[in-house]
Amino acid sequence: MLRLTKKADYGLMALKYLAEQAQCPTSTQSISGAASAKAIADAYHIPPQLLAKILQTLAKAGLLVSHAGTNGGYALARPAHEISAFEVIRAIDGPLFITSCITIHGTCDLAGHCTIKEPLRKVNDSITGLLSELHISDLIEPTDHPLDNALAGGLVTIAR
């Protein structure tokens, strides 16, 4: 079974959190638009030390920007619609290969006799393509506007 690692899962959750915060800033967010690793860890019950390492990895990969200081933290380096799930997973886990024969470094011992390498390469390419088309902005759940709930009777419509 194909699975994301916990680190990749946590990385995607953290970027989703930052994207949501960028859309709707709160008091837990600094003026620079950054959110602390602690705030993210608390929101998703992620071990803080593990999340800090993941965020550092994502910053080194250019997906996050780190802001130092008391109001510091992390912010998306690009808009959420420009960051793909594939970029996040690759930054954390390295290249995506569903089988050991599909690698950058040559062939396996069974290369001359193998009949499944090409079909598995197609599966690998399809998964890579799907993850490349899935962006952090796609992970954000739409939130209701506070006034929409207050006017749920339908008598008044707010145009945006």
BELPEFEN-V983087 format. One record per backbone hydrogen bond with DSSP energy under -1.0 kcal/mol. NH is the residue of the N-H (numbers start at 0). CO is the residue of the C=O. If there is no record, write none. Layout:
nh co
NH CO
NH CO
This chain:
nh co
8 4
9 5
10 6
11 7
12 8
13 9
14 10
15 11
16 12
17 13
18 14
19 15
20 16
21 17
22 18
23 19
28 25
29 33
32 29
34 73
39 35
40 36
41 37
42 38
43 39
45 40
50 46
51 47
52 48
53 49
54 50
55 51
56 52
57 53
58 54
59 55
60 56
61 58
62 57
63 57
64 74
66 72
71 68
72 66
73 34
74 64
76 62
81 78
84 133
85 130
87 83
88 84
89 85
90 86
91 87
92 88
93 89
101 98
102 100
110 107
112 109
113 109
119 115
120 116
121 117
122 118
123 119
124 120
125 121
126 122
127 123
128 124
129 125
130 126
131 127
132 128
135 82
136 79
137 134
138 135
147 144
148 144
149 145
150 146
151 148
153 150
